[in-house]
């Protein structure tokens, strides 16, 4: 791995982890804490396979939750 590639990987790691830390700090506050954490994982997933797997897991859980919410709201409408 060239020094440039190593530097790029380190920069992505620092940026992604920094964004995730900000998201964690914002979790107890009203606002987009989970969205910021997902964005940090997105940044990390550009360079790390483990982050890509975590992001895919979050997406699947989000879709599952969204499906439950939609089905519940459809039942409430009738």
mmCIF file of the N, C-alpha and C atoms, coordinates in Angstrom:
data_MODEL
# 
_entry.id   MODEL 
# 
loop_
_atom_site.group_PDB 
_atom_site.id 
_atom_site.type_symbol 
_atom_site.label_atom_id 
_atom_site.label_alt_id 
_atom_site.label_comp_id 
_atom_site.label_asym_id 
_atom_site.label_entity_id 
_atom_site.label_seq_id 
_atom_site.pdbx_PDB_ins_code 
_atom_site.Cartn_x 
_atom_site.Cartn_y 
_atom_site.Cartn_z 
_atom_site.occupancy 
_atom_site.B_iso_or_equiv 
_atom_site.pdbx_formal_charge 
_atom_site.auth_seq_id 
_atom_site.auth_comp_id 
_atom_site.auth_asym_id 
_atom_site.auth_atom_id 
_atom_site.pdbx_PDB_model_num 
ATOM 1   N N  . UNK A 1 1  ? 0.848   -1.174 0.000  1.00 0.00 ? 1  UNK A N  1 
ATOM 2   C CA . UNK A 1 1  ? 0.000   0.000  0.000  1.00 0.00 ? 1  UNK A CA 1 
ATOM 3   C C  . UNK A 1 1  ? 0.894   1.237  0.000  1.00 0.00 ? 1  UNK A C  1 
ATOM 4   N N  . UNK A 1 2  ? 0.589   2.139  -0.904 1.00 0.00 ? 2  UNK A N  1 
ATOM 5   C CA . UNK A 1 2  ? 1.413   3.340  -1.025 1.00 0.00 ? 2  UNK A CA 1 
ATOM 6   C C  . UNK A 1 2  ? 1.099   4.300  0.130  1.00 0.00 ? 2  UNK A C  1 
ATOM 7   N N  . UNK A 1 3  ? 2.023   5.214  0.391  1.00 0.00 ? 3  UNK A N  1 
ATOM 8   C CA . UNK A 1 3  ? 1.788   6.202  1.461  1.00 0.00 ? 3  UNK A CA 1 
ATOM 9   C C  . UNK A 1 3  ? 0.534   7.050  1.213  1.00 0.00 ? 3  UNK A C  1 
ATOM 10  N N  . UNK A 1 4  ? 0.245   7.349  -0.053 1.00 0.00 ? 4  UNK A N  1 
ATOM 11  C CA . UNK A 1 4  ? -0.943  8.148  -0.384 1.00 0.00 ? 4  UNK A CA 1 
ATOM 12  C C  . UNK A 1 4  ? -2.211  7.375  -0.026 1.00 0.00 ? 4  UNK A C  1 
ATOM 13  N N  . UNK A 1 5  ? -2.242  6.088  -0.377 1.00 0.00 ? 5  UNK A N  1 
ATOM 14  C CA . UNK A 1 5  ? -3.404  5.259  -0.059 1.00 0.00 ? 5  UNK A CA 1 
ATOM 15  C C  . UNK A 1 5  ? -3.578  5.112  1.452  1.00 0.00 ? 5  UNK A C  1 
ATOM 16  N N  . UNK A 1 6  ? -2.475  4.961  2.136  1.00 0.00 ? 6  UNK A N  1 
ATOM 17  C CA . UNK A 1 6  ? -2.514  4.839  3.591  1.00 0.00 ? 6  UNK A CA 1 
ATOM 18  C C  . UNK A 1 6  ? -3.024  6.128  4.226  1.00 0.00 ? 6  UNK A C  1 
ATOM 19  N N  . UNK A 1 7  ? -2.582  7.245  3.706  1.00 0.00 ? 7  UNK A N  1 
ATOM 20  C CA . UNK A 1 7  ? -3.038  8.548  4.200  1.00 0.00 ? 7  UNK A CA 1 
ATOM 21  C C  . UNK A 1 7  ? -4.532  8.738  3.947  1.00 0.00 ? 7  UNK A C  1 
ATOM 22  N N  . UNK A 1 8  ? -4.998  8.326  2.761  1.00 0.00 ? 8  UNK A N  1 
ATOM 23  C CA . UNK A 1 8  ? -6.421  8.427  2.425  1.00 0.00 ? 8  UNK A CA 1 
ATOM 24  C C  . UNK A 1 8  ? -7.249  7.560  3.378  1.00 0.00 ? 8  UNK A C  1 
ATOM 25  N N  . UNK A 1 9  ? -6.788  6.339  3.627  1.00 0.00 ? 9  UNK A N  1 
ATOM 26  C CA . UNK A 1 9  ? -7.499  5.427  4.520  1.00 0.00 ? 9  UNK A CA 1 
ATOM 27  C C  . UNK A 1 9  ? -7.554  6.002  5.939  1.00 0.00 ? 9  UNK A C  1 
ATOM 28  N N  . UNK A 1 10 ? -6.463  6.581  6.394  1.00 0.00 ? 10 UNK A N  1 
ATOM 29  C CA . UNK A 1 10 ? -6.414  7.184  7.726  1.00 0.00 ? 10 UNK A CA 1 
ATOM 30  C C  . UNK A 1 10 ? -7.351  8.387  7.808  1.00 0.00 ? 10 UNK A C  1 
ATOM 31  N N  . UNK A 1 11 ? -7.388  9.198  6.772  1.00 0.00 ? 11 UNK A N  1 
ATOM 32  C CA . UNK A 1 11 ? -8.262  10.379 6.757  1.00 0.00 ? 11 UNK A CA 1 
ATOM 33  C C  . UNK A 1 11 ? -9.728  9.959  6.797  1.00 0.00 ? 11 UNK A C  1 
ATOM 34  N N  . UNK A 1 12 ? -10.077 8.919  6.039  1.00 0.00 ? 12 UNK A N  1 
ATOM 35  C CA . UNK A 1 12 ? -11.452 8.426  6.036  1.00 0.00 ? 12 UNK A CA 1 
ATOM 36  C C  . UNK A 1 12 ? -11.810 7.853  7.406  1.00 0.00 ? 12 UNK A C  1 
ATOM 37  N N  . UNK A 1 13 ? -10.872 7.142  8.014  1.00 0.00 ? 13 UNK A N  1 
ATOM 38  C CA . UNK A 1 13 ? -11.100 6.588  9.348  1.00 0.00 ? 13 UNK A CA 1 
ATOM 39  C C  . UNK A 1 13 ? -11.351 7.701  10.367 1.00 0.00 ? 13 UNK A C  1 
ATOM 40  N N  . UNK A 1 14 ? -10.523 8.719  10.339 1.00 0.00 ? 14 UNK A N  1 
ATOM 41  C CA . UNK A 1 14 ? -10.669 9.836  11.285 1.00 0.00 ? 14 UNK A CA 1 
ATOM 42  C C  . UNK A 1 14 ? -11.981 10.579 11.045 1.00 0.00 ? 14 UNK A C  1 
ATOM 43  N N  . UNK A 1 15 ? -12.307 10.847 9.789  1.00 0.00 ? 15 UNK A N  1 
ATOM 44  C CA . UNK A 1 15 ? -13.543 11.569 9.474  1.00 0.00 ? 15 UNK A CA 1 
ATOM 45  C C  . UNK A 1 15 ? -14.771 10.760 9.884  1.00 0.00 ? 15 UNK A C  1 
ATOM 46  N N  . UNK A 1 16 ? -14.793 9.485  9.521  1.00 0.00 ? 16 UNK A N  1 
ATOM 47  C CA . UNK A 1 16 ? -15.941 8.644  9.841  1.00 0.00 ? 16 UNK A CA 1 
ATOM 48  C C  . UNK A 1 16 ? -16.148 8.471  11.328 1.00 0.00 ? 16 UNK A C  1 
ATOM 49  N N  . UNK A 1 17 ? -15.077 8.197  12.053 1.00 0.00 ? 17 UNK A N  1 
ATOM 50  C CA . UNK A 1 17 ? -15.179 8.017  13.505 1.00 0.00 ? 17 UNK A CA 1 
ATOM 51  C C  . UNK A 1 17 ? -15.596 9.334  14.170 1.00 0.00 ? 17 UNK A C  1 
ATOM 52  N N  . UNK A 1 18 ? -15.081 10.446 13.690 1.00 0.00 ? 18 UNK A N  1 
ATOM 53  C CA . UNK A 1 18 ? -15.454 11.750 14.246 1.00 0.00 ? 18 UNK A CA 1 
ATOM 54  C C  . UNK A 1 18 ? -16.949 12.010 14.073 1.00 0.00 ? 18 UNK A C  1 
ATOM 55  N N  . UNK A 1 19 ? -17.481 11.705 12.903 1.00 0.00 ? 19 UNK A N  1 
ATOM 56  C CA . UNK A 1 19 ? -18.907 11.909 12.647 1.00 0.00 ? 19 UNK A CA 1 
ATOM 57  C C  . UNK A 1 19 ? -19.736 10.987 13.540 1.00 0.00 ? 19 UNK A C  1 
ATOM 58  N N  . UNK A 1 20 ? -19.302 9.742  13.693 1.00 0.00 ? 20 UNK A N  1 
ATOM 59  C CA . UNK A 1 20 ? -20.022 8.805  14.564 1.00 0.00 ? 20 UNK A CA 1 
ATOM 60  C C  . UNK A 1 20 ? -20.008 9.298  16.011 1.00 0.00 ? 20 UNK A C  1 
ATOM 61  N N  . UNK A 1 21 ? -18.888 9.801  16.469 1.00 0.00 ? 21 UNK A N  1 
ATOM 62  C CA . UNK A 1 21 ? -18.808 10.325 17.844 1.00 0.00 ? 21 UNK A CA 1 
ATOM 63  C C  . UNK A 1 21 ? -19.780 11.488 18.032 1.00 0.00 ? 21 UNK A C  1 
ATOM 64  N N  . UNK A 1 22 ? -19.855 12.378 17.063 1.00 0.00 ? 22 UNK A N  1 
ATOM 65  C CA . UNK A 1 22 ? -20.809 13.492 17.143 1.00 0.00 ? 22 UNK A CA 1 
ATOM 66  C C  . UNK A 1 22 ? -22.232 12.943 17.206 1.00 0.00 ? 22 UNK A C  1 
ATOM 67  N N  . UNK A 1 23 ? -22.521 11.925 16.391 1.00 0.00 ? 23 UNK A N  1 
ATOM 68  C CA . UNK A 1 23 ? -23.852 11.312 16.417 1.00 0.00 ? 23 UNK A CA 1 
ATOM 69  C C  . UNK A 1 23 ? -24.175 10.700 17.759 1.00 0.00 ? 23 UNK A C  1 
ATOM 70  N N  . UNK A 1 24 ? -23.209 10.038 18.367 1.00 0.00 ? 24 UNK A N  1 
ATOM 71  C CA . UNK A 1 24 ? -23.422 9.429  19.687 1.00 0.00 ? 24 UNK A CA 1 
ATOM 72  C C  . UNK A 1 24 ? -23.671 10.507 20.735 1.00 0.00 ? 24 UNK A C  1 
ATOM 73  N N  . UNK A 1 25 ? -22.931 11.584 20.661 1.00 0.00 ? 25 UNK A N  1 
ATOM 74  C CA . UNK A 1 25 ? -23.124 12.694 21.604 1.00 0.00 ? 25 UNK A CA 1 
ATOM 75  C C  . UNK A 1 25 ? -24.531 13.277 21.460 1.00 0.00 ? 25 UNK A C  1 
ATOM 76  N N  . UNK A 1 26 ? -25.042 13.324 20.227 1.00 0.00 ? 26 UNK A N  1 
ATOM 77  C CA . UNK A 1 26 ? -26.355 13.921 19.982 1.00 0.00 ? 26 UNK A CA 1 
ATOM 78  C C  . UNK A 1 26 ? -27.523 12.972 20.250 1.00 0.00 ? 26 UNK A C  1 
ATOM 79  N N  . UNK A 1 27 ? -27.255 11.699 20.510 1.00 0.00 ? 27 UNK A N  1 
ATOM 80  C CA . UNK A 1 27 ? -28.352 10.745 20.726 1.00 0.00 ? 27 UNK A CA 1 
ATOM 81  C C  . UNK A 1 27 ? -29.337 11.170 21.821 1.00 0.00 ? 27 UNK A C  1 
ATOM 82  N N  . UNK A 1 28 ? -28.883 11.618 22.980 1.00 0.00 ? 28 UNK A N  1 
ATOM 83  C CA . UNK A 1 28 ? -29.874 11.972 24.002 1.00 0.00 ? 28 UNK A CA 1 
ATOM 84  C C  . UNK A 1 28 ? -30.614 13.284 23.720 1.00 0.00 ? 28 UNK A C  1 
ATOM 85  N N  . UNK A 1 29 ? -30.150 14.035 22.764 1.00 0.00 ? 29 UNK A N  1 
ATOM 86  C CA . UNK A 1 29 ? -30.782 15.312 22.426 1.00 0.00 ? 29 UNK A CA 1 
ATOM 87  C C  . UNK A 1 29 ? -31.785 15.108 21.295 1.00 0.00 ? 29 UNK A C  1 
ATOM 88  N N  . UNK A 1 30 ? -32.774 15.991 21.204 1.00 0.00 ? 30 UNK A N  1 
ATOM 89  C CA . UNK A 1 30 ? -33.676 15.899 20.053 1.00 0.00 ? 30 UNK A CA 1 
ATOM 90  C C  . UNK A 1 30 ? -32.896 16.247 18.784 1.00 0.00 ? 30 UNK A C  1 
ATOM 91  N N  . UNK A 1 31 ? -33.043 15.437 17.797 1.00 0.00 ? 31 UNK A N  1 
ATOM 92  C CA . UNK A 1 31 ? -32.335 15.681 16.553 1.00 0.00 ? 31 UNK A CA 1 
ATOM 93  C C  . UNK A 1 31 ? -31.922 14.404 15.864 1.00 0.00 ? 31 UNK A C  1 
ATOM 94  N N  . UNK A 1 32 ? -31.116 14.544 14.842 1.00 0.00 ? 32 UNK A N  1 
ATOM 95  C CA . UNK A 1 32 ? -30.807 13.410 13.970 1.00 0.00 ? 32 UNK A CA 1 
ATOM 96  C C  . UNK A 1 32 ? -29.586 12.587 14.400 1.00 0.00 ? 32 UNK A C  1 
ATOM 97  N N  . UNK A 1 33 ? -29.501 12.181 15.652 1.00 0.00 ? 33 UNK A N  1 
ATOM 98  C CA . UNK A 1 33 ? -28.335 11.427 16.124 1.00 0.00 ? 33 UNK A CA 1 
ATOM 99  C C  . UNK A 1 33 ? -28.097 10.156 15.337 1.00 0.00 ? 33 UNK A C  1 
ATOM 100 N N  . UNK A 1 34 ? -29.173 9.365  15.131 1.00 0.00 ? 34 UNK A N  1 
ATOM 101 C CA . UNK A 1 34 ? -29.019 8.109  14.394 1.00 0.00 ? 34 UNK A CA 1 
ATOM 102 C C  . UNK A 1 34 ? -28.637 8.357  12.936 1.00 0.00 ? 34 UNK A C  1 
ATOM 103 N N  . UNK A 1 35 ? -29.193 9.401  12.360 1.00 0.00 ? 35 UNK A N  1 
ATOM 104 C CA . UNK A 1 35 ? -28.868 9.733  10.976 1.00 0.00 ? 35 UNK A CA 1 
ATOM 105 C C  . UNK A 1 35 ? -27.394 10.122 10.840 1.00 0.00 ? 35 UNK A C  1 
ATOM 106 N N  . UNK A 1 36 ? -26.880 10.845 11.799 1.00 0.00 ? 36 UNK A N  1 
ATOM 107 C CA . UNK A 1 36 ? -25.463 11.240 11.780 1.00 0.00 ? 36 UNK A CA 1 
ATOM 108 C C  . UNK A 1 36 ? -24.567 10.020 11.944 1.00 0.00 ? 36 UNK A C  1 
ATOM 109 N N  . UNK A 1 37 ? -24.960 9.089  12.803 1.00 0.00 ? 37 UNK A N  1 
ATOM 110 C CA . UNK A 1 37 ? -24.189 7.855  12.959 1.00 0.00 ? 37 UNK A CA 1 
ATOM 111 C C  . UNK A 1 37 ? -24.183 7.068  11.647 1.00 0.00 ? 37 UNK A C  1 
ATOM 112 N N  . UNK A 1 38 ? -25.336 6.985  10.998 1.00 0.00 ? 38 UNK A N  1 
ATOM 113 C CA . UNK A 1 38 ? -25.417 6.287  9.709  1.00 0.00 ? 38 UNK A CA 1 
ATOM 114 C C  . UNK A 1 38 ? -24.527 6.971  8.672  1.00 0.00 ? 38 UNK A C  1 
ATOM 115 N N  . UNK A 1 39 ? -24.479 8.296  8.693  1.00 0.00 ? 39 UNK A N  1 
ATOM 116 C CA . UNK A 1 39 ? -23.619 9.020  7.758  1.00 0.00 ? 39 UNK A CA 1 
ATOM 117 C C  . UNK A 1 39 ? -22.143 8.717  8.031  1.00 0.00 ? 39 UNK A C  1 
ATOM 118 N N  . UNK A 1 40 ? -21.772 8.633  9.307  1.00 0.00 ? 40 UNK A N  1 
ATOM 119 C CA . UNK A 1 40 ? -20.402 8.263  9.655  1.00 0.00 ? 40 UNK A CA 1 
ATOM 120 C C  . UNK A 1 40 ? -20.057 6.871  9.159  1.00 0.00 ? 40 UNK A C  1 
ATOM 121 N N  . UNK A 1 41 ? -21.004 5.933  9.300  1.00 0.00 ? 41 UNK A N  1 
ATOM 122 C CA . UNK A 1 41 ? -20.787 4.587  8.770  1.00 0.00 ? 41 UNK A CA 1 
ATOM 123 C C  . UNK A 1 41 ? -20.674 4.602  7.248  1.00 0.00 ? 41 UNK A C  1 
ATOM 124 N N  . UNK A 1 42 ? -21.455 5.466  6.608  1.00 0.00 ? 42 UNK A N  1 
ATOM 125 C CA . UNK A 1 42 ? -21.354 5.600  5.155  1.00 0.00 ? 42 UNK A CA 1 
ATOM 126 C C  . UNK A 1 42 ? -19.950 6.064  4.749  1.00 0.00 ? 42 UNK A C  1 
ATOM 127 N N  . UNK A 1 43 ? -19.430 7.032  5.460  1.00 0.00 ? 43 UNK A N  1 
ATOM 128 C CA . UNK A 1 43 ? -18.070 7.507  5.173  1.00 0.00 ? 43 UNK A CA 1 
ATOM 129 C C  . UNK A 1 43 ? -17.071 6.365  5.332  1.00 0.00 ? 43 UNK A C  1 
ATOM 130 N N  . UNK A 1 44 ? -17.183 5.636  6.443  1.00 0.00 ? 44 UNK A N  1 
ATOM 131 C CA . UNK A 1 44 ? -16.265 4.521  6.691  1.00 0.00 ? 44 UNK A CA 1 
ATOM 132 C C  . UNK A 1 44 ? -16.436 3.398  5.674  1.00 0.00 ? 44 UNK A C  1 
ATOM 133 N N  . UNK A 1 45 ? -17.657 3.191  5.195  1.00 0.00 ? 45 UNK A N  1 
ATOM 134 C CA . UNK A 1 45 ? -17.911 2.087  4.271  1.00 0.00 ? 45 UNK A CA 1 
ATOM 135 C C  . UNK A 1 45 ? -17.248 2.289  2.912  1.00 0.00 ? 45 UNK A C  1 
ATOM 136 N N  . UNK A 1 46 ? -16.825 3.502  2.621  1.00 0.00 ? 46 UNK A N  1 
ATOM 137 C CA . UNK A 1 46 ? -16.121 3.720  1.359  1.00 0.00 ? 46 UNK A CA 1 
ATOM 138 C C  . UNK A 1 46 ? -14.739 3.067  1.364  1.00 0.00 ? 46 UNK A C  1 
ATOM 139 N N  . UNK A 1 47 ? -14.247 2.735  2.554  1.00 0.00 ? 47 UNK A N  1 
ATOM 140 C CA . UNK A 1 47 ? -12.895 2.179  2.667  1.00 0.00 ? 47 UNK A CA 1 
ATOM 141 C C  . UNK A 1 47 ? -12.828 0.871  3.460  1.00 0.00 ? 47 UNK A C  1 
ATOM 142 N N  . UNK A 1 48 ? -13.827 0.606  4.315  1.00 0.00 ? 48 UNK A N  1 
ATOM 143 C CA . UNK A 1 48 ? -13.760 -0.556 5.203  1.00 0.00 ? 48 UNK A CA 1 
ATOM 144 C C  . UNK A 1 48 ? -14.975 -1.460 5.017  1.00 0.00 ? 48 UNK A C  1 
ATOM 145 N N  . UNK A 1 49 ? -14.734 -2.752 4.812  1.00 0.00 ? 49 UNK A N  1 
ATOM 146 C CA . UNK A 1 49 ? -15.814 -3.715 4.580  1.00 0.00 ? 49 UNK A CA 1 
ATOM 147 C C  . UNK A 1 49 ? -16.675 -3.900 5.834  1.00 0.00 ? 49 UNK A C  1 
ATOM 148 N N  . UNK A 1 50 ? -16.068 -3.853 7.013  1.00 0.00 ? 50 UNK A N  1 
ATOM 149 C CA . UNK A 1 50 ? -16.844 -4.037 8.240  1.00 0.00 ? 50 UNK A CA 1 
ATOM 150 C C  . UNK A 1 50 ? -17.879 -2.931 8.406  1.00 0.00 ? 50 UNK A C  1 
ATOM 151 N N  . UNK A 1 51 ? -17.526 -1.718 8.000  1.00 0.00 ? 51 UNK A N  1 
ATOM 152 C CA . UNK A 1 51 ? -18.465 -0.601 8.103  1.00 0.00 ? 51 UNK A CA 1 
ATOM 153 C C  . UNK A 1 51 ? -19.594 -0.765 7.080  1.00 0.00 ? 51 UNK A C  1 
ATOM 154 N N  . UNK A 1 52 ? -19.268 -1.300 5.929  1.00 0.00 ? 52 UNK A N  1 
ATOM 155 C CA . UNK A 1 52 ? -20.279 -1.546 4.910  1.00 0.00 ? 52 UNK A CA 1 
ATOM 156 C C  . UNK A 1 52 ? -21.301 -2.577 5.412  1.00 0.00 ? 52 UNK A C  1 
ATOM 157 N N  . UNK A 1 53 ? -20.827 -3.607 6.115  1.00 0.00 ? 53 UNK A N  1 
ATOM 158 C CA . UNK A 1 53 ? -21.731 -4.615 6.686  1.00 0.00 ? 53 UNK A CA 1 
ATOM 159 C C  . UNK A 1 53 ? -22.618 -4.000 7.775  1.00 0.00 ? 53 UNK A C  1 
ATOM 160 N N  . UNK A 1 54 ? -22.048 -3.152 8.630  1.00 0.00 ? 54 UNK A N  1 
ATOM 161 C CA . UNK A 1 54 ? -22.838 -2.492 9.680  1.00 0.00 ? 54 UNK A CA 1 
ATOM 162 C C  . UNK A 1 54 ? -23.893 -1.578 9.062  1.00 0.00 ? 54 UNK A C  1 
ATOM 163 N N  . UNK A 1 55 ? -23.521 -0.865 8.010  1.00 0.00 ? 55 UNK A N  1 
ATOM 164 C CA . UNK A 1 55 ? -24.456 0.035  7.337  1.00 0.00 ? 55 UNK A CA 1 
ATOM 165 C C  . UNK A 1 55 ? -25.585 -0.761 6.694  1.00 0.00 ? 55 UNK A C  1 
ATOM 166 N N  . UNK A 1 56 ? -25.275 -1.886 6.079  1.00 0.00 ? 56 UNK A N  1 
ATOM 167 C CA . UNK A 1 56 ? -26.308 -2.743 5.489  1.00 0.00 ? 56 UNK A CA 1 
ATOM 168 C C  . UNK A 1 56 ? -27.250 -3.264 6.568  1.00 0.00 ? 56 UNK A C  1 
ATOM 169 N N  . UNK A 1 57 ? -26.701 -3.608 7.725  1.00 0.00 ? 57 UNK A N  1 
ATOM 170 C CA . UNK A 1 57 ? -27.521 -4.072 8.849  1.00 0.00 ? 57 UNK A CA 1 
ATOM 171 C C  . UNK A 1 57 ? -28.464 -2.953 9.304  1.00 0.00 ? 57 UNK A C  1 
ATOM 172 N N  . UNK A 1 58 ? -27.947 -1.743 9.445  1.00 0.00 ? 58 UNK A N  1 
ATOM 173 C CA . UNK A 1 58 ? -28.791 -0.614 9.851  1.00 0.00 ? 58 UNK A CA 1 
ATOM 174 C C  . UNK A 1 58 ? -29.901 -0.347 8.840  1.00 0.00 ? 58 UNK A C  1 
ATOM 175 N N  . UNK A 1 59 ? -29.561 -0.440 7.551  1.00 0.00 ? 59 UNK A N  1 
ATOM 176 C CA . UNK A 1 59 ? -30.563 -0.222 6.509  1.00 0.00 ? 59 UNK A CA 1 
ATOM 177 C C  . UNK A 1 59 ? -31.670 -1.264 6.601  1.00 0.00 ? 59 UNK A C  1 
ATOM 178 N N  . UNK A 1 60 ? -31.298 -2.529 6.823  1.00 0.00 ? 60 UNK A N  1 
ATOM 179 C CA . UNK A 1 60 ? -32.307 -3.580 6.901  1.00 0.00 ? 60 UNK A CA 1 
ATOM 180 C C  . UNK A 1 60 ? -33.204 -3.380 8.125  1.00 0.00 ? 60 UNK A C  1 
ATOM 181 N N  . UNK A 1 61 ? -32.613 -2.993 9.254  1.00 0.00 ? 61 UNK A N  1 
ATOM 182 C CA . UNK A 1 61 ? -33.410 -2.739 10.450 1.00 0.00 ? 61 UNK A CA 1 
ATOM 183 C C  . UNK A 1 61 ? -34.333 -1.535 10.257 1.00 0.00 ? 61 UNK A C  1 
ATOM 184 N N  . UNK A 1 62 ? -33.852 -0.519 9.552  1.00 0.00 ? 62 UNK A N  1 
ATOM 185 C CA . UNK A 1 62 ? -34.666 0.660  9.278  1.00 0.00 ? 62 UNK A CA 1 
ATOM 186 C C  . UNK A 1 62 ? -35.862 0.285  8.408  1.00 0.00 ? 62 UNK A C  1 
ATOM 187 N N  . UNK A 1 63 ? -35.608 -0.515 7.358  1.00 0.00 ? 63 UNK A N  1 
ATOM 188 C CA . UNK A 1 63 ? -36.703 -0.938 6.477  1.00 0.00 ? 63 UNK A CA 1 
ATOM 189 C C  . UNK A 1 63 ? -37.707 -1.800 7.230  1.00 0.00 ? 63 UNK A C  1 
ATOM 190 N N  . UNK A 1 64 ? -37.208 -2.654 8.113  1.00 0.00 ? 64 UNK A N  1 
ATOM 191 C CA . UNK A 1 64 ? -38.083 -3.492 8.933  1.00 0.00 ? 64 UNK A CA 1 
ATOM 192 C C  . UNK A 1 64 ? -38.957 -2.626 9.837  1.00 0.00 ? 64 UNK A C  1 
ATOM 193 N N  . UNK A 1 65 ? -38.362 -1.658 10.480 1.00 0.00 ? 65 UNK A N  1 
ATOM 194 C CA . UNK A 1 65 ? -39.097 -0.750 11.355 1.00 0.00 ? 65 UNK A CA 1 
ATOM 195 C C  . UNK A 1 65 ? -40.106 0.072  10.569 1.00 0.00 ? 65 UNK A C  1 
ATOM 196 N N  . UNK A 1 66 ? -39.709 0.528  9.398  1.00 0.00 ? 66 UNK A N  1 
ATOM 197 C CA . UNK A 1 66 ? -40.592 1.308  8.549  1.00 0.00 ? 66 UNK A CA 1 
ATOM 198 C C  . UNK A 1 66 ? -41.787 0.469  8.114  1.00 0.00 ? 66 UNK A C  1 
ATOM 199 N N  . UNK A 1 67 ? -41.552 -0.791 7.786  1.00 0.00 ? 67 UNK A N  1 
ATOM 200 C CA . UNK A 1 67 ? -42.643 -1.687 7.403  1.00 0.00 ? 67 UNK A CA 1 
ATOM 201 C C  . UNK A 1 67 ? -43.617 -1.907 8.544  1.00 0.00 ? 67 UNK A C  1 
ATOM 202 N N  . UNK A 1 68 ? -43.106 -2.080 9.752  1.00 0.00 ? 68 UNK A N  1 
ATOM 203 C CA . UNK A 1 68 ? -43.978 -2.255 10.914 1.00 0.00 ? 68 UNK A CA 1 
ATOM 204 C C  . UNK A 1 68 ? -44.794 -0.997 11.172 1.00 0.00 ? 68 UNK A C  1 
ATOM 205 N N  . UNK A 1 69 ? -44.171 0.153  11.013 1.00 0.00 ? 69 UNK A N  1 
ATOM 206 C CA . UNK A 1 69 ? -44.854 1.421  11.241 1.00 0.00 ? 69 UNK A CA 1 
ATOM 207 C C  . UNK A 1 69 ? -45.961 1.622  10.214 1.00 0.00 ? 69 UNK A C  1 
ATOM 208 N N  . UNK A 1 70 ? -45.668 1.310  8.943  1.00 0.00 ? 70 UNK A N  1 
ATOM 209 C CA . UNK A 1 70 ? -46.678 1.474  7.890  1.00 0.00 ? 70 UNK A CA 1 
ATOM 210 C C  . UNK A 1 70 ? -47.840 0.520  8.096  1.00 0.00 ? 70 UNK A C  1 
ATOM 211 N N  . UNK A 1 71 ? -47.541 -0.733 8.446  1.00 0.00 ? 71 UNK A N  1 
ATOM 212 C CA . UNK A 1 71 ? -48.627 -1.692 8.638  1.00 0.00 ? 71 UNK A CA 1 
ATOM 213 C C  . UNK A 1 71 ? -49.485 -1.304 9.842  1.00 0.00 ? 71 UNK A C  1 
ATOM 214 N N  . UNK A 1 72 ? -48.868 -0.766 10.875 1.00 0.00 ? 72 UNK A N  1 
ATOM 215 C CA . UNK A 1 72 ? -49.634 -0.331 12.048 1.00 0.00 ? 72 UNK A CA 1 
ATOM 216 C C  . UNK A 1 72 ? -50.507 0.867  11.704 1.00 0.00 ? 72 UNK A C  1 
ATOM 217 N N  . UNK A 1 73 ? -49.993 1.803  10.913 1.00 0.00 ? 73 UNK A N  1 
ATOM 218 C CA . UNK A 1 73 ? -50.780 2.986  10.565 1.00 0.00 ? 73 UNK A CA 1 
ATOM 219 C C  . UNK A 1 73 ? -51.924 2.590  9.618  1.00 0.00 ? 73 UNK A C  1 
ATOM 220 N N  . UNK A 1 74 ? -51.724 1.582  8.786  1.00 0.00 ? 74 UNK A N  1 
ATOM 221 C CA . UNK A 1 74 ? -52.805 1.123  7.923  1.00 0.00 ? 74 UNK A CA 1 
ATOM 222 C C  . UNK A 1 74 ? -53.915 0.474  8.748  1.00 0.00 ? 74 UNK A C  1 
ATOM 223 N N  . UNK A 1 75 ? -53.557 -0.254 9.797  1.00 0.00 ? 75 UNK A N  1 
ATOM 224 C CA . UNK A 1 75 ? -54.559 -0.868 10.668 1.00 0.00 ? 75 UNK A CA 1 
ATOM 225 C C  . UNK A 1 75 ? -55.330 0.194  11.437 1.00 0.00 ? 75 UNK A C  1 
ATOM 226 N N  . UNK A 1 76 ? -54.647 1.258  11.829 1.00 0.00 ? 76 UNK A N  1 
ATOM 227 C CA . UNK A 1 76 ? -55.306 2.336  12.583 1.00 0.00 ? 76 UNK A CA 1 
ATOM 228 C C  . UNK A 1 76 ? -56.285 3.118  11.711 1.00 0.00 ? 76 UNK A C  1 
ATOM 229 N N  . UNK A 1 77 ? -56.025 3.154  10.397 1.00 0.00 ? 77 UNK A N  1 
ATOM 230 C CA . UNK A 1 77 ? -56.876 3.913  9.482  1.00 0.00 ? 77 UNK A CA 1 
ATOM 231 C C  . UNK A 1 77 ? -58.238 3.253  9.295  1.00 0.00 ? 77 UNK A C  1 
ATOM 232 N N  . UNK A 1 78 ? -58.329 1.957  9.490  1.00 0.00 ? 78 UNK A N  1 
ATOM 233 C CA . UNK A 1 78 ? -59.580 1.242  9.223  1.00 0.00 ? 78 UNK A CA 1 
ATOM 234 C C  . UNK A 1 78 ? -60.369 0.992  10.436 1.00 0.00 ? 78 UNK A C  1 
# 
